[in-house]
Amino acid sequence: MKIWVDADACPQEVKEILYKTADRLDIPTVLVANMKLRTPDIANVSMIQVPGGADVADEYIVENLSAGDFVITADVPFAAKAVEKGALAIDPRGEVYTEENVGERLSLRNFMMDMRSGGLVQGGPPPMATADRQKFAAALDRELTKKRNA
């Protein structure tokens, strides 16, 4: 099992939680981004730089992940692809994407995009808050515990 991180837009606070988890539980954690990122000196944390371009990091992860891996991303279409390949995806705000709910989340995301493009809704999500970080940490811990106990 690996944890794959769509690292271009992943908040630093979430990366810090992932670094601690990777070190504590000895889980390979791979950050994929189109720019070089500094990672801590932890044996099972690595960084892969991909060429720039839309969805290049996402495509790299989808091509290389295995069923049972975890994917950390806020990109719902990418999360749907990861889930389709048998991964479990978690949003940096702690939303868990599974086979049961990813279709609904994708539909809601598409609806909101249509609303924004029509000028009916403006803005995006609020900034990360302490509660979001706590929800992410709890979701990650809960899902990793389920996986280890299975």
Number of C-alpha atoms within 10 A of each C-alpha: 15 19 22 25 27 23 24 16 12 17 13 10 12 22 17 13 15 23 19 14 19 20 16 9 9 14 18 18 24 21 23 23 24 18 14 12 15 8 13 12 10 14 12 15 20 17 18 16 17 16 10 11 8 9 14 16 24 24 14 16 22 20 11 8 19 15 14 15 18 24 28 28 25 18 18 21 18 21 28 22 17 29 23 15 16 17 26 22 32 24 22 26 22 21 17 19 25 19 15 9 11 20 15 12 18 18 13 13 15 14 12 16 15 13 13 14 11 10 9 10 12 12 6 8 6 6 7 13 10 11 11 17 18 15 17 23 18 13 19 24 13 11 16 17 11 10 12 7 7 6
